[in-house]
């Protein structure tokens, strides 16, 4: 029997925790943890399982990003050495940096509005050596929202184009140059238009990856006639072949995460278990009392 603690953030003034019991297939409310406003994004510490961080969203449309070093074993922020980055805005607008992915010596930031990926370079030898040093051009108007890096390939979820792309990770000297547009350099970039079977307007929302296996892309219905089956999660292999589409009965899926460890990776929160080696999903637990959540962390029970 394995139990997991699940911590969820959202546009409220608290974090909600749940207990997931794999033996009884139950998802139970545990506690409401007070915070400041809008802890919309949660992230675990890279090495200490007893620490996680919450971003309290204040200025949604600033076009900025900040890199803040931690001290005292990750329990404190060193604001004196933090660096504020302003991403180049499009004509007549502002950039929309949507997430950050660390890969090697770099941090990649999909820009949802500008449709290119900013690269905030990190010098590992000298602390504080950060700065935007280049861009990876994306299809105009496609809205890159989430991404993952796997086996030297970038998998990018484009919200407004309903598109999932696979792109070769360019070597460092080429970062300031745009990658050829879709269709012009097929050996290095592959795309898949997600014509998924659902009614209403369903832009892509979240992307989860199980290493060397499958990608899971979710949508969220925001307009039109809502599909009674709810939002769906599409399962792809790493060559972007559609394996299966699973309807969840959920509304507005904004975040997906897998549990930790060999047992935890069997479960995609909060939909259910991976079956057929990850090629399918089946619901194992549901909590209908949940307040709208935007991000989550799942770890073996023991709490933070």
N, C-alpha and C positions, 0 to 999 in steps of 0.2 A: 504494500500500500504506500502511495506517495501523495503528499499534500503540497500544494503550492500557495504561496501568498501572492496576491495580485494587487498592485497599487496603480490607481488610475487618476490622471489629471484632466482638467477641463476648464471651461470658462465660468468658474465659480470662485469661492474663497476657501476651498478645502480640497484635499486629496482623499479619495474613497478607497478603502482596502477591502478585499474579498478573500475568501478561502476556497480554493478549488480542491476537492477530494476526488482522486482518480478511482477509488474503490467504490464510492457511492454515487459517482457522477453528479456531484452537487456543487453549485457555485453559490456561496453564502456571504451575505454582507457581514463585515467584521467591525469596521470603525470609520469614522469621519475625522480626518486630521486637519485642523485649522491651518490655513496659510494666509499670505497676502493674496491680492486679487489675481485671478486668471493664471493658475499654474498649468498652462496648456500643454507643456512638453516636459516629459520626465526622461532622465537618462541615468543609467547606473554608472558607478565608478568603475574604471577599467580593471582594477585589481582588487579592490576591497569590496566584498559582497555586502558589507554592512552600511554602505553609503550610497545614496542616490541623490540626484540634483533635480530641482524643479525650476523651470523658467517662468517667471511671472510676467506675462505679456502686458505691456503698457502701450507702446507706440507701434501699432501694426503696420503703418504705412511709411516708415522712415527711410527705407532703403539702406539701412545701416546694419552692421554686424559687429560684435565685440568678442575679442579673445581675452579671457581672464585667467591668468595662472592661479593654481591652487597651492596652498602651503599647509603645514601641520598635518601631513598625511592625507590631504584632500578635504579636511574638515573646515578650512577657511579659504576665502578668496583674497588674492592680493590685488586689490583695486589700484594700488599705486603703480603697477606695471602693466595694467590692462591696455589693450589697443583697440580703438574704435576704427572700423573700416567702413567707408562710404562707397557703395557699389555704383558704378557709372549709370546714370539714369537714361532711359530712352527719351526721345524728343517729346517734350511736353508732358512728361510723367515722372514716376519714380520707379526704381528697381524694386523687386520683391524677392530677396533672398529667402528661400523657403526651408532649407535644411543644410546640415553640414556633414560631410563624410570624410573621415581621415583615411588617407591611403599613402603609405610610405612617408615621404617628407612633406606631403601636401595635404591641404584640406580643400575639398571640392564643394562648391555651393551652387546648387541649381537656382537659376534666376527665373522665376515663374513669369515675369512680365517681359523681360528683355530677351528671353528665349536664347540664352547662351549660358554656359556654366562658367562662373568665375572661379579662378584658382587662387586661393590664398596660400602663398608659399610659406612653409615653416622651416627655418634653419635649426636643425636639431642640436648643433654644437653651441650656438650662442642664444640664450633665452631672449625672447622679445623680438627676434628677427622675423617679423611677419610683414606681409604686404601682398596686394593683388599683382601677380606677375603675368597673367595671361588669361585667355578665354578659349573655350571649346565651343565653337559655333553650333547651334542647334537649329532645326527647321523653324523658319519665321512663323510666329503665331502659334507654335505648338504647345507652349506652356510647360517646360520641364519642371516637375514638381518634386519627385522623389527619385533616388538612384541608389544603386548598389554596385560595388566593384567585386568581381569574381574572376579568378584565373586570368587576370590582365585584360578583362573586358568590362566595360561600363554598361549596365542595364539601366535605362532611363525611362521613367514613366512620364508621359506628356499629357497633362490634364486636358487642355483645351482641344487638342487634336485627337484625343482618345487613342493614343499611340504608345506602343512599347518598342524601344529600340535597343539593339545590341551594337556596341561600338568598341573598336579596338582602343585600348588605353594608349594615347600618344606618348612618345618619349619626351623628356623634359625640354630639349631645345625647340620643339615644335609647338609648344603650348601657346605661343602668341599668335599662331596661325590658325585660321578656321579649318576644321575638318571638312572634306567635300560634302556637299549636300546629299540628302537621301537619294539613292538610285544612281549616283555618279561614281561611287566607289564601293561596289557591293562586297568585295572580299573583306573590307574593313568595317562595314556597317550594315546591319540588317534591321529591318523594321517589320512590325506586324500591326496592322490596323485592327483594332478590337471591335469588330462588328458583333457584339454580344447580344444575345436574344433577351432583351428586356425593353419595356416600354418607358416613356418619359425621357428626360434629359439626364444622362448618366456619365458625367466626367469621371476620369480615373482619379483615385484618391490616395491609395497607399500601396507600397510594394514591400514584400518580405521575401527573403531568400534563405533556402537551406543549402549550405555549401555542397557543390558538386552534384546537385540533384534537381531541384525545381524552384521556380519563381511563382509567387502568389500575388496577383494584382487585383485590388478591389475597386469597385466603383461606388458612387453614392448618388441616389436619385434626388435631383434638386428642382425639377420642373416637369411640366407635362403630366400625363396620366401615370400615377405611381403604380409600379408593378406589384401586385399583391404578394408575389414571392419574395419581395424585399431586395436589398442590394445583393450583388453576387460577387464571388471570388473566382477568378479564372486561374487555372494552374497551367503553367508552361514548362517545357523542358528548357535547358540552357541554349538550345538552338531556336527558341521561340516557336516551337510547335505547340499548339493548343492541345492539352491533354484532357482537361475537363473543366466545365463551368458549374459551380455549385451555388445555388441560391440559398440565402441565409435566413430570410425572414426578418433581418435586421434593417434598420433605417439609418442612413448617414454614417456609414463606416468611414472613419477618419484615421484610424491607426490599427496596425496589426503587429503582433510580436509572437515569436516562439519562446517557449520556456527554455531553461538552461539545462545542460547536461543530457546524457543519453536518454533519459526518460522524458525530460521536459520538452525535447525537440519533437516528441510525438504529438504535441498539442499546440495548436494555433489559437491564441487568445483573441476573442472569447468565443470563437465559433465551435471548435471541437477538435477531434483527433485526426491526425493524418493516417490514412490507410493505404493499402496497396503500395507500400514503400514511399508514400508521399504523393502518389498520383491521384488520390481522392481524399475527400473530407467527409466526416460524418459528425453530426452534432452529438455531444455527450453531456453538455450542461448549459443551462441558460438561467439568467437572473433578470426577470422582466421589470424589477423595481429600480434598475440602474438609472441614475441621472446621466444625461448626455455627457459622454467622455470623449476626449480627443487623443490621449496617449496613455501608454501603460507600461509597466514593468512586471515580469513574472519571475519568481525565484522559488527554490525549494523552501517549504515552510520553516519558519524560524524568525521571520520578521526582520525589519531593519532596526 
